Every structure is written in C-alpha cells, then in structure tokens.
Amino acid sequence: MTLKEEIQISEKRSHDQKGILSKTSNEANEFVHKTADTANEISKSIVGKDGLIGKATDATTNTIKNASSFGNDVVNNTSERSKKAVKDAKDKLFRTSEKNRK
C-alpha cells in the first residue's frame, strides 16, 4: 500500500469519526433543548405562565438552550477546522514529495 493510499484511508477514518462527533453533539443539543422546553412547560403549568416565576423559568430555559447551542457550535467548528488542517497537511505533503521526485 502506498503512502497516499494510507493517508486517504486515515483521512476517511478521521472524517467518519468527526461525523460521529458532530452528529452526537447535534443530537445531544437537541435533547437538551427539548428537555429544557418540557421542564419549562411543566413549571409554568404549576405556577402560571405570566407570573414572576413563569418569566424566570423562561429566562432559565433560554440560558440553558443558548449554552447548549454554543457548545454544539464549538464542537462542530473544531471538527471542521481539524478536517481542513488534515487536508492542508496532506496537500503539502504530496506537493513536497512530488517536487522531490523531479
């Protein structure tokens, strides 16, 4: 197996793992959002929607959802940057090896 083939296989494995990481992060984010919304609805059904406690639960729910979304964005951005770094390194490696052959 050539070096290029090994790198392609490694790149595919890396891409699959990042895809799993991003997908899992997205699913966890969605789960947090739904759980926060459900807890908010339960709280508001007990104490009322328009009262001070209802407004506080809305604010808390929004804070939890925003924190979860921020973490999800960080994971997805890190995954994309890693993918780009591997691709750039691979491209530089092959450009250098092709120049050395000539």
Secondary structure by P-SEA (a helix, b strand, c coil): ccaaaaaaaaaaaaaaaaaaaaaaaaaaaaaaaaaaaaaaaaaaaacccccaaaaaaaaaaaaaaaaaaaaaaaaaaaaaaaaaaaaaaaaaaaaaaaaaac
